């Protein structure tokens, strides 16, 4: 794997609204930020779950769509030149003499002085389908992503779902699998029409099977899948299979963050309300992922937390330097940073 | 205002009142009906407020929109009458509505 070494003042984990606004507050204090997000674009839940939904409680915006809010934040932080690392998840964090070293599953290593966790509800990960007892097969014969296509050679493969992932893997794995059955609840798909057409052509040629139905149960022993029981409009059916790839969308999980030794409060990161610092000095948590008495999971609360966190972060990166409190409306120094003077 | 009855898997009935223009999901959450999770808060972005609309009420509640159909793909044991309760808007015409809570949410 290619490793890529990055040195920066601050690494922000999560590029949702709070992570983005943190770039602004840190930028006013001359701190350089890199952001890491498992998604492929900025915005977090706002763009992933409800881009079109209006938000009514952003100060001064009687109504703004989640996507517009993210677009505006991107515009607001542009002068500070944040760098984004999309499609990556921070998996390791360790303290070093100078600060912290972080590694991602994409092979990026960061050396930084301050870490800001702005990971919202956690990282988006594949959702476990609601099939009783499926846990026992996970990792062995039930997998949620394809790392190596060769792992499926000669297997009797069952793919469950009706979106692009399910259809793409049906098309890509068909030549390798011994048999392949695609299961979807209804005859309509959420995938690109072209993929659906190709899938039906394979079905008509007898290369794959398509079953309309829902997986109600799985059978097997010692983590090795033997069959899936389908509930179809015509009744129950048993489909022999040795591997299952279910695509049931994404859910949010705290993920590796939970293993970094930070004090937690019911799956949220406990912080103080002066600096929004975690139990580990130099690691801050802002937005939906943190907890303190009175916490409200509102975007505006996260913005406030970002501003106070930035003051504390500056003291860590530039110890001894005097911080002068300034307003963007009147400070020529801040206006130069914003590129408006 | 409408009276809504939720029936859970063990047969317990929860009679609640819901304001017009609120959603059936909100009525469940406000009244602590067990089995309705509503993880995403009503954005039609999860499938954890799944209910079965009683047959007599299917015409009044209408058919799911395409986005809701897509999300129902992720629900457990989808049947005729399956809806995401966050997408059923309460009106006076739904006074007396009966929905069943499934065995589990996604």
Interface residues (C-beta under 8 A of the other chain):
Chain A: X49 X50 X53 X127 X129 X130 X161 X162 X163 X184 X185 X186 X188 X190 X214 X216 X231 X248 X249 X251
Chain B: X39 X40 X43 X45 X46 X47 X69 X70 X72 X73 X74 X75 X76 X77 X78 X104 X105 X106
